[in-house]
Every structure is written in C-alpha cells, then in structure tokens.
C-alpha cells in the first residue's frame, strides 16, 4: 500500500503548473479583503481546488495507462489499493491545507501591515468537510465504474476553473439577501466542527464500502 501511495505522490508533483498557480491566486485574492465574508470562502476554495486537481490528475493517469489492470495482475491485496487511494486523499488534503495556510499568512505578514487575516483553522475545517463528504460519495462509484467516471472527471476538471467565477456571481447576488444574512449570523465554526466528526465517520464508512465493491469487481 505504501508503494501505491508513493506512486500517487510522485504523480502529483507533475500537476499542471497553471492549475497550481490558479489555486494559489484564488487564495491570494482573499488576503486584501480583510474581514469580508468572501475571504473564508476563497481560502477554502483554494484548498479544495488543489485537492481536486491532484486527485483528478492521479486518477486520470491510472485510467489512461490501465494501472488497475496491471496492479490486479500482481499479488496485491485489492483492499490495499482502495486503502491507498483513501490515504493519499488525506495526504493531499493535509498538504493543501498547510500550503494555503502558510502562503496566505506569510504574504499577510510580509506585504500587509493592517489587521488582515490569512487562512485560519476554521477555513481549513470547512474545506476538509467538503472534501471528505464529496469523496466519500465519489470513491465508491470510482471503484465500481473505473473508466466509466472519465466523463465525470472531465466535467470536474472544467468546474475547477469556471467554478470561482460562478461562485463570485452567485455570491454577489446573495450577499444582500435576507437568507444569506441569516446564514452568516449563525455560529458556522461550531457547525463546521460538528460536520468534521460527521465527515470522518462517513469517510470511514465509504472506505469499507469501497473495499467491498472493489473486492467483487471483475477486470
């Protein structure tokens, strides 16, 4: 399993440079906004984008070069293949969180002398919640369908780049709405912490389900 994780880590270093810079730019857009509600969304979105790009690239490589068929021809426990994918996702999440946290806070200290805020722990928790829940749903389908998710991955790749502009338009339309104001008044930090527990539990259940699915899959 460790070798499978190392493979995906090595592949992730070849991620499109433009995609990496684009995600960092999303985070940088939030630094000058200080206490504006969109700041936290931008930081979380940058983390999510980095993880999406990493997963799409590494999984896409496996699809293109039929890695699963090759791996299953070796005496490797299929459950280790599943565990490897779930483990590498956690590594991608932690790496992206640390990168965005350090980047935004270092830039904040170096270039801004006012009371501005870089990414904080709650931005990270929010991003982790989204990613854990999304991939808890995604991976059982991935291990069931394999290449059948190629079209979906292409759609996700497109959304990674057009998503921020869509969210900006939607955010501008909602920011003055009474519903949005009520949502913003809630203690979102406590809600995020509760969802983190939920996300971890769902992720574990998803792992067990994916192992069952993959063990019964024919190649």
C-alpha positions as a Markdown table, in Angstrom:
| # | Residue | x | y | z |
|---|---|---|---|---|
| 1 | Unk | 0.0 | 0.0 | 0.0 |
| 2 | Unk | 2.8 | 2.4 | 0.8 |
| 3 | Unk | 4.3 | 2.0 | -2.6 |
| 4 | Unk | 0.9 | 2.8 | -4.2 |
| 5 | Unk | 0.8 | 6.0 | -2.1 |
| 6 | Unk | 4.3 | 6.9 | -3.2 |
| 7 | Unk | 3.3 | 6.4 | -6.8 |
| 8 | Unk | 0.4 | 8.9 | -6.5 |
| 9 | Unk | 2.6 | 11.3 | -4.5 |
| 10 | Unk | 5.2 | 11.3 | -7.3 |
| 11 | Unk | 2.5 | 11.8 | -9.9 |
| 12 | Unk | 1.0 | 14.7 | -8.0 |
| 13 | Unk | 4.3 | 16.6 | -8.4 |
| 14 | Unk | 3.7 | 16.7 | -12.2 |
| 15 | Unk | 0.4 | 18.6 | -11.8 |
| 16 | Unk | -0.2 | 21.3 | -14.4 |
| 17 | Unk | 1.7 | 24.4 | -13.2 |
| 18 | Unk | -1.2 | 26.7 | -14.4 |
| 19 | Unk | -3.7 | 24.8 | -12.2 |
| 20 | Unk | -1.4 | 25.2 | -9.2 |
| 21 | Unk | -0.9 | 28.9 | -9.8 |
| 22 | Unk | -4.6 | 29.4 | -10.4 |
| 23 | Unk | -5.4 | 27.8 | -7.0 |
| 24 | Unk | -2.8 | 30.0 | -5.2 |
| 25 | Unk | -4.2 | 33.1 | -7.0 |
| 26 | Unk | -7.7 | 32.3 | -5.6 |
| 27 | Unk | -6.2 | 32.3 | -2.1 |
| 28 | Unk | -4.2 | 35.5 | -2.8 |
| 29 | Unk | -7.4 | 37.3 | -3.8 |
| 30 | Unk | -8.7 | 36.9 | -0.3 |
| 31 | Unk | -5.8 | 38.5 | 1.6 |
| 32 | Unk | -6.6 | 42.1 | 0.8 |
| 33 | Unk | -10.3 | 41.7 | 1.6 |
| 34 | Unk | -9.7 | 41.6 | 5.4 |
| 35 | Unk | -12.9 | 40.7 | 7.2 |
| 36 | Unk | -15.2 | 40.4 | 4.1 |
| 37 | Unk | -17.3 | 37.1 | 4.3 |
| 38 | Unk | -15.9 | 36.0 | 0.9 |
| 39 | Unk | -12.4 | 35.7 | 2.4 |
| 40 | Unk | -13.1 | 32.4 | 4.1 |
| 41 | Unk | -14.8 | 31.0 | 1.0 |
| 42 | Unk | -11.8 | 31.9 | -1.1 |
| 43 | Unk | -9.3 | 30.3 | 1.2 |
| 44 | Unk | -11.4 | 27.1 | 1.4 |
| 45 | Unk | -11.9 | 27.1 | -2.3 |
| 46 | Unk | -8.2 | 27.3 | -3.0 |
| 47 | Unk | -7.6 | 24.2 | -0.8 |
| 48 | Unk | -10.5 | 22.3 | -2.5 |
| 49 | Unk | -9.1 | 23.2 | -5.9 |
| 50 | Unk | -5.7 | 21.9 | -5.1 |
| 51 | Unk | -7.0 | 18.6 | -3.9 |
| 52 | Unk | -9.4 | 18.2 | -6.8 |
| 53 | Unk | -6.6 | 18.8 | -9.3 |
| 54 | Unk | -4.3 | 16.3 | -7.5 |
| 55 | Unk | -7.0 | 13.6 | -7.4 |
| 56 | Unk | -8.2 | 14.2 | -11.0 |
| 57 | Unk | -4.6 | 14.0 | -12.3 |
| 58 | Unk | -3.5 | 10.9 | -10.4 |
| 59 | Unk | -6.8 | 9.0 | -11.1 |
| 60 | Unk | -6.7 | 10.1 | -14.7 |
| 61 | Unk | -3.2 | 8.7 | -15.1 |
| 62 | Unk | -4.5 | 5.3 | -13.8 |
| 63 | Unk | -7.3 | 5.4 | -16.3 |
| 64 | Unk | -5.1 | 6.3 | -19.3 |
| 65 | Unk | -2.5 | 3.7 | -18.6 |
| 66 | Unk | -4.8 | 0.9 | -17.3 |
| 67 | Unk | -2.9 | 0.9 | -14.0 |
| 68 | Unk | -5.7 | -1.0 | -12.2 |
| 69 | Unk | -5.5 | -3.9 | -14.6 |
| 70 | Unk | -1.7 | -4.1 | -14.1 |
| 71 | Unk | -1.9 | -3.8 | -10.3 |
| 72 | Unk | -4.6 | -6.6 | -10.2 |
| 73 | Unk | -2.2 | -8.9 | -12.2 |
| 74 | Unk | 0.2 | -8.7 | -9.3 |
| 75 | Unk | -0.2 | -10.5 | -5.9 |
| 76 | Unk | -1.5 | -7.3 | -4.3 |
| 77 | Unk | -4.5 | -7.3 | -1.9 |
| 78 | Unk | -7.2 | -5.3 | -3.6 |
| 79 | Unk | -8.1 | -3.8 | -0.3 |
| 80 | Unk | -4.7 | -2.2 | -0.1 |
| 81 | Unk | -5.4 | -0.5 | -3.5 |
| 82 | Unk | -8.5 | 1.0 | -2.0 |
| 83 | Unk | -6.8 | 2.0 | 1.2 |
| 84 | Unk | -4.0 | 3.6 | -0.8 |
| 85 | Unk | -6.5 | 5.9 | -2.6 |
| 86 | Unk | -8.2 | 6.9 | 0.6 |
| 87 | Unk | -4.9 | 7.5 | 2.3 |
| 88 | Unk | -3.4 | 9.6 | -0.5 |
| 89 | Unk | -6.5 | 11.8 | -0.4 |
| 90 | Unk | -5.9 | 12.6 | 3.2 |
| 91 | Unk | -2.3 | 13.4 | 2.4 |
| 92 | Unk | -3.4 | 15.7 | -0.5 |
| 93 | Unk | -5.9 | 17.4 | 1.9 |
| 94 | Unk | -3.3 | 18.0 | 4.6 |
| 95 | Unk | -0.6 | 19.2 | 2.2 |
| 96 | Unk | -3.0 | 21.6 | 0.5 |
| 97 | Unk | -4.2 | 22.9 | 3.9 |
| 98 | Unk | -0.7 | 23.5 | 5.1 |
| 99 | Unk | 0.3 | 25.2 | 1.8 |
| 100 | Unk | -2.6 | 27.6 | 1.7 |
| 101 | Unk | -2.3 | 28.4 | 5.4 |
| 102 | Unk | 1.4 | 29.2 | 5.2 |
| 103 | Unk | 1.1 | 31.1 | 1.9 |
| 104 | Unk | -1.8 | 33.4 | 3.0 |
| 105 | Unk | -0.3 | 34.1 | 6.4 |
| 106 | Unk | 3.2 | 34.7 | 5.2 |
| 107 | Unk | 2.0 | 37.0 | 2.5 |
| 108 | Unk | -0.2 | 38.8 | 5.0 |
| 109 | Unk | 2.8 | 39.4 | 7.4 |
| 110 | Unk | 5.2 | 40.4 | 4.7 |
| 111 | Unk | 3.1 | 42.7 | 2.5 |
| 112 | Unk | 0.3 | 44.0 | 4.7 |
| 113 | Unk | 0.6 | 46.0 | 7.9 |
| 114 | Unk | -3.0 | 46.3 | 8.6 |
| 115 | Unk | -5.1 | 43.9 | 10.6 |
| 116 | Unk | -5.8 | 41.4 | 7.8 |
| 117 | Unk | -6.4 | 37.7 | 8.1 |
| 118 | Unk | -4.8 | 34.7 | 6.4 |
| 119 | Unk | -6.4 | 31.3 | 6.3 |
| 120 | Unk | -7.3 | 30.0 | 9.7 |
| 121 | Unk | -8.2 | 26.7 | 11.3 |
| 122 | Unk | -11.9 | 27.1 | 10.5 |
| 123 | Unk | -11.3 | 27.7 | 6.8 |
| 124 | Unk | -9.3 | 24.5 | 6.8 |
| 125 | Unk | -12.0 | 22.6 | 8.7 |
| 126 | Unk | -14.6 | 23.8 | 6.2 |
| 127 | Unk | -12.5 | 22.7 | 3.2 |
| 128 | Unk | -11.9 | 19.3 | 4.9 |
| 129 | Unk | -15.6 | 18.8 | 5.4 |
| 130 | Unk | -16.4 | 19.5 | 1.8 |
| 131 | Unk | -13.7 | 17.2 | 0.6 |
| 132 | Unk | -14.4 | 14.3 | 2.9 |
| 133 | Unk | -18.1 | 14.3 | 2.1 |
| 134 | Unk | -17.6 | 14.7 | -1.6 |
| 135 | Unk | -15.0 | 11.9 | -1.9 |
| 136 | Unk | -17.0 | 9.6 | 0.4 |
| 137 | Unk | -19.6 | 9.7 | -2.3 |
| 138 | Unk | -17.2 | 9.8 | -5.3 |
| 139 | Unk | -14.9 | 6.9 | -4.4 |
| 140 | Unk | -17.4 | 4.0 | -4.2 |
| 141 | Unk | -18.5 | 5.0 | -7.7 |
| 142 | Unk | -14.9 | 5.3 | -8.8 |
| 143 | Unk | -14.1 | 1.7 | -7.6 |
| 144 | Unk | -17.3 | 0.4 | -9.1 |
| 145 | Unk | -17.1 | 2.0 | -12.5 |
| 146 | Unk | -13.5 | 2.8 | -13.0 |
| 147 | Unk | -13.1 | 4.4 | -16.5 |
| 148 | Unk | -16.9 | 4.9 | -16.6 |
| 149 | Unk | -16.2 | 8.0 | -14.5 |
| 150 | Unk | -14.0 | 9.6 | -17.1 |
| 151 | Unk | -16.6 | 11.9 | -18.4 |
| 152 | Unk | -17.5 | 13.0 | -14.8 |
| 153 | Unk | -13.8 | 13.7 | -14.2 |
| 154 | Unk | -13.6 | 15.9 | -17.3 |
| 155 | Unk | -16.6 | 17.8 | -16.0 |
| 156 | Unk | -15.0 | 18.2 | -12.6 |
| 157 | Unk | -11.8 | 19.5 | -14.3 |
| 158 | Unk | -13.8 | 22.2 | -16.1 |
| 159 | Unk | -15.7 | 23.1 | -12.9 |
| 160 | Unk | -12.4 | 23.6 | -11.1 |
| 161 | Unk | -11.6 | 26.5 | -13.4 |
| 162 | Unk | -15.0 | 28.0 | -14.1 |
| 163 | Unk | -16.3 | 27.4 | -10.5 |
| 164 | Unk | -14.8 | 30.5 | -8.9 |
| 165 | Unk | -16.3 | 32.9 | -11.4 |
| 166 | Unk | -19.7 | 31.2 | -11.0 |
| 167 | Unk | -19.5 | 31.4 | -7.2 |
| 168 | Unk | -18.5 | 35.1 | -7.4 |
| 169 | Unk | -21.6 | 35.9 | -9.4 |
| 170 | Unk | -23.8 | 33.8 | -7.1 |
| 171 | Unk | -22.2 | 35.3 | -4.0 |
| 172 | Unk | -22.7 | 38.9 | -5.3 |
| 173 | Unk | -26.4 | 38.1 | -5.9 |
| 174 | Unk | -26.9 | 36.6 | -2.4 |
| 175 | Unk | -24.8 | 38.9 | -0.2 |
| 176 | Unk | -27.6 | 41.4 | 0.2 |
| 177 | Unk | -30.4 | 38.7 | 0.6 |
| 178 | Unk | -32.0 | 38.3 | 4.0 |
| 179 | Unk | -31.4 | 34.5 | 3.8 |
| 180 | Unk | -27.7 | 34.9 | 3.3 |
| 181 | Unk | -27.5 | 37.4 | 6.2 |
| 182 | Unk | -29.3 | 34.9 | 8.5 |
| 183 | Unk | -26.8 | 32.2 | 7.5 |
| 184 | Unk | -23.9 | 34.5 | 8.1 |
| 185 | Unk | -25.2 | 35.2 | 11.6 |
| 186 | Unk | -25.0 | 31.6 | 12.6 |
| 187 | Unk | -22.0 | 30.2 | 14.5 |
| 188 | Unk | -20.6 | 28.5 | 11.4 |
| 189 | Unk | -17.4 | 27.5 | 13.3 |
| 190 | Unk | -19.4 | 25.2 | 15.7 |
| 191 | Unk | -21.3 | 23.8 | 12.7 |
| 192 | Unk | -18.1 | 23.1 | 10.9 |
| 193 | Unk | -16.7 | 21.2 | 13.9 |
| 194 | Unk | -19.8 | 19.0 | 14.1 |
| 195 | Unk | -19.6 | 18.3 | 10.4 |
| 196 | Unk | -16.0 | 17.3 | 10.7 |
| 197 | Unk | -17.0 | 14.5 | 13.0 |
| 198 | Unk | -19.7 | 13.5 | 10.6 |
| 199 | Unk | -17.3 | 13.8 | 7.6 |
| 200 | Unk | -14.7 | 11.5 | 9.3 |
| 201 | Unk | -17.4 | 8.9 | 10.1 |
| 202 | Unk | -18.9 | 9.0 | 6.6 |
| 203 | Unk | -15.4 | 8.7 | 5.1 |
| 204 | Unk | -14.6 | 5.6 | 7.1 |
| 205 | Unk | -17.9 | 4.0 | 6.1 |
| 206 | Unk | -17.2 | 4.9 | 2.5 |
| 207 | Unk | -13.8 | 3.2 | 2.8 |
| 208 | Unk | -15.4 | 0.0 | 4.0 |
| 209 | Unk | -18.0 | 0.1 | 1.2 |
| 210 | Unk | -15.4 | 0.8 | -1.5 |
| 211 | Unk | -13.4 | -2.2 | -0.3 |
| 212 | Unk | -16.4 | -4.5 | -0.6 |
| 213 | Unk | -17.2 | -3.1 | -4.1 |
| 214 | Unk | -13.6 | -3.4 | -5.3 |
| 215 | Unk | -13.2 | -7.0 | -4.0 |
| 216 | Unk | -16.2 | -8.1 | -6.1 |
| 217 | Unk | -15.3 | -6.2 | -9.2 |
| 218 | Unk | -14.2 | -8.1 | -12.3 |
| 219 | Unk | -11.4 | -7.0 | -14.6 |
